[in-house]
Amino acid sequence: MRIDQLVPAFHQGDAIGDSALHMRDVFRSHGFEADIYCLDHDKELAGEARLFSSFPPPGPKDATLLHYALPSPLSQALTRLKSRKILIHHNITPSHFFSPYSAEMARIAHIGRLELASLMPFIDLGLADSEYNRRELVELGCRRAEVLPLFVDFRKYEKPHSVFVHDLYRDDRTNILFVGRIAPNKKIEDLIRLTFYYKKYISPLVRLIVVGKTQSLPAYFQSCVRMADEFYLKPEEIVFTGHIPDEEMSAFYRASDVFLSMSEHEGFCLPLIESMIFDLPVVAYDSTAVPFTLDGAGVLFKRKKIDRAAELVDLVVRDPELREKILTGQRARLQRFRTADRESVLLNFVAEGA
């Protein structure tokens, strides 16, 4: 039996690509013929994936998995296959977030959602890494949708961190951390507003650290930079790191006092789990997949009141008893996440009827 995976773009360090590689290795370790096919890949990954132009037609006893995050020719190709068809839903940010900054990004997101819905009659099984994503599939008409816990390589978090970066930022300031690409759904502007309030009304010794790609949507990033300037936040009070190596990201997690998310759309939000790994307390706006990923851990707030959110952040940072209570809950959640039997779940779903 063949179990092939289709990935539109296969890039090094990309979460979807990493997930596909792990799944392929799981399939191969259990005796299945398994490969990854893509439309494009980084040259460093030439030995890990094949171009879709060389994809041999599968048979009725085979399974084909499409990792769906963007519209692509692979979607229409999947509908014509004779194999069992499985879609892995990585979520698509709704187009209205992009509309003020990029008509093209808004168009792609809109088409992506329409294309996803059009695939539902052809899909035998939909897999989602969160209950939020699973519910989206059901709403779109997926006949069978299940949750497959996200595959996370915990080994990379055990590697040495950058001592230089850690020591540079571990000073007298309260470090508020957010990790994620600079995109409108992440609501970086709300993080900036909160930092301004914190600086003016709570303590001038504060720093917002935003770790993530700044070029995903340049117009939005520039609007955030302008806002920071308008709020008179100095370079030592707000830091956009851009894309950085793992050892530096680990250093920022270790040097921070709290992880804060104001995001209004997440399909899973891996940085919440990463914060738990580094024993960093989480404060987050209750939105989309966030409560499912936290699963009772961290601190959620349901209304975006900047003053109250800032006071809450300060309370989590300053109150040792509260902080320890939060961390105890996060450790329990992390243990549940670590011990989930992902491989067995994956094999049971994908290899049915083999």
N, C-alpha and C positions, 0 to 999 in steps of 0.2 A: 504493500500500500504506500502511495505517495502522499505526503502532506507538504504542500508548497505554500509559501507566503508571498503575497504581492504587496510591494511597498512602492508608492510613486517615486519618492526621492529618498535615497539611502545615504545618510550623512554620518560622519564620524562624530560621536558624542551626542547625537540626537536621541531623545528618549524612545522614539518609535523604533529607530534602527537598533538600539541596544536591546529593546524588548524582542524584536524579531530574531536577533542573534541568539538570545537566550532560549527562545522557544525552539528554534532550529536545533540547538544542541540537545534540548530535552527530547525532541522527537527522534533524533539520531541515536541517542543513548538507549532508546527503547526499541531499536531495530527498524525504524521507519526510514524510508528514503525521503529526505527533506532538503529543500533548497529555498533560497530567497531570490525573487525576481523583481527587478525594478526598472523604471524608465531612465533613471540617472543615478550615478553614485560617485562618491569621492574616489579619486585614483588610489588612495590608500586602502580602499575597501574592495578593490577589484577581485581579490581572491575570496571574498566573503559572499558576494552576490553576483548574479548573472543578469544580463539585460533581458527585458521582457520579450524582445524580438526573437530570442532563442527558446522561449517557453514551449515545451512540448505539450500537446493537448492531453489533459488528464482523462482517466476513465471514470465510470460510475462508482467504482469502489474507492476512488481517491478522494482527498479533501483539499480544498483550496481556501486559504485565509486571506482576506483583503484587509489590510490596515487602513482604515479610513479616517482622514483628517482634512483632506482637500479634494476638490473635484479633479478628476484625471481620466484619461482614456482607459485606465484599468477597470473603472467601474462598469462601463459598457461591455468590456471584454469578459468580465466575470459573469454577466448574465447569460452568456452564450456557452459557458462551460458545461460539460456533462457531469462533473464531479459534485460532491457535496459542498455547498457554498456557505462559508462562515465569514461574517463581518466582525471585525474588532473595532469598536467605536471609540475613537480617541477625542471626540467632541470637536465642534466647530463654534468659534465665537460668533454670536449673532451680529449681523451686518450693521445694526444701528450704532454699535460702539465705534465703528470705523468711519461712518458717514461724514462727520465733521472734518476728517483729516485726510481721507483718501477714497475717492470714488471707486478706484480700481479694487482696493481691498474690500470695500463694502460689496462691490459686485461679485467678487470671488466668493466671499462668505455667503452671500445670498444664493448663488448658484450651487455652492457646496451643500447647503441645507436642502435645496430642492432635489439635487442629485441623490442625496442620502435617502430621502423619502422614496424616490423612484426605485431604489434597489430593494425595498422591503418585500415585494412579491416574489423575488427570486432567492431570498436568503433563507437557508434552512435553520441557521442559528446565528443569533447576535450575541456577542460577548462585550462586556463593558467593565472598566476597571473601578467603577463606583456605582452605587445604587442610583445616584442621580442620572448617570449616563444610561443605565439600564431602563429607567423610567422614560427617558427620552425615546429610546428605541421602541418601547411599548406604545407610546403615544403616536409614533410614526407608523405603526401598524406591523411591527415585527411579530411574526407568529410565535417565536420562542426567543426570549432574551434572558441571559444569565449574567451574574457577576463573576468575573475572573479577577481575583486580587492582583494588583500591579506587581510585576517582577522588579525587585530592587536589588542591586548588587551592593550588599552591605560592606563588602571588603574594601571598596574605594574610600569609605569613611574612616577606615582604620589606618590609612596611610598618613605619614607625617604631614603636619600643617606648616605653613610659612610662619616661622617664629618672628621674622622681621615685621610682617603685616600685623600679626597679633599684638606685638609689643607697641607698634606704632599707634594703634587705635585703642589699646587698653589703657586709657588715661582717666582723667577726672570726669569726663563727659558720660552721660547716659546714652548708650548706643541703641538706637531703634533700627532694627534690621528688616528689610524686605528683600526677597529673592524671587526674581521672575523677569521675563522680558518687559521692556518698557512699551506697554500697549494700553489702549484706552480702557479695556475691561478691567485692568489691574488697578485703575483709579489712583495713579501716582499723585495726582493733584490733591487728593484727600490726605495722603500721607504728608504732603508739604504743608497743607493747612494745619494739620495736627501738630506738626513740628513747630510751626510759627506760634501756635497757641501755647505749646509747652514752654518754648523759649521765653515768651512774654509774661506768662502768668504762673508758671511753675518753677522753672529754673533755666537760666541762660546757658547752663552747661549741658547741652543736648546735641546729638548728632544723628541725622537720618542717613542710613547707608542703604543704597539701592543697588543690588547686585543683579545684573542681567544685561542682555544685549540692548544697545541703545539705537541700533539702526533698523530694527524691525519696521518702524514707522517713524521716519525722521521728523515729520511735521508735528507729531504728538510729542516726541522727545523735546523738540525745541520749545513747544508750548509749556512744558514742565520746567525747562530751564528759565524761561521768561518769568514764570510764576515765582520761582525761587528768588529771582532777582527782585521782583516786585515786593516780596515779603522780606527783603533785606536779609536773606539767609546767606551767610558767608561760606566760602569753600570748606572751612573747617566744621560747618554746621550741616551741610548736605553733600553727600558724596555719591556720584554715579560712577560705579566702577567699570561699567561695560562688561563684556564677556571676559572672564578670568579663568586661570587654571584651577583645578580642583584643590590644590594645596592652599591657594589664597582664599577660595570660598570657605574651606574648612576653618581657616584662621578668622574670618569674619564671623562665622557662627560662634566660635569660641570667645571672641572678643566682645560680643554683643550682650545686652542686658535683657532684651525682649524681642520677640519676632512679632511684627504687626502686619496684618493683612486687611486692607480695605477693599479688596477685589470684589467685583460684582458678577463675575462669571468665571467659574473654574470647573473643569471636567474631573479633576482629582486634586491637584495642588500638592505635588511631591514635597515642596519646601516645608510643609507642615510636619511631615514625617521626618525630614532631615532635622528640623528643630528639635524634635523629640530625641533623635539620635545624639545630638550634642547637648542635651539637657537644657535647652533654652525655652523658657516659658512662652506660650503662644497666646496672643490676643487677636481675635479675628472677627470680622463682620460676618454675620450668619447669612451666607448666600450660596446658592447652587450646590456644588459638591462638598463645600467646606465642612458642614456639620457631619456628613457621612464619613469623611476622612478623619476628622477629629474623634468621632465616635465616643462622645462624652468627655473627651480630654480638653485641655486648654480652657480658654475663656472666650465665650461667644457673646457678642452684643447685636441686638436686632434693629436698633435705630441708629442712624448716622448723625449723632450729635457730637460734633468735634470736641467741644469742651468736656463732655462726659467721657468720651473715649480717651482723651489725653489724661484726664484724672485717673481713669482706670489703669492706663499704662503705668503711670507713676506709682499707683498703689501696688501693682504687681512687682515693680522694680524695688520699692522701698520696704515692703512688708515681708520680712523673712518667713513668717508663719504661713502667710497666704502663698508666697512663692513656692515653699516646700510642698504645700498641699497640691498646687497645680502640677508641680513636677512629679509627684507621686502618681497622680492620675495619668500623666503623659507616659510615664514608664510602663504602667499597666497596659495602656493602649498600644504602645510600641511592642510589647511582648506578644500581644494578640496578633499584631500585624506580622511580626517576625515568624511566628510559628504556624501561620496559615499554610496549609499543604497545597501550594499553587500547582506544583507539577502534577499531582494526582488529579486535581480538579481539571487542569488543562487537558490531560490525556483522556479523562473520562468524557469530556465534552467533544473533543476533536476526533477521537478514534472510535466513536460509537459505530457499531456495525462492522468494524474491521475484522 
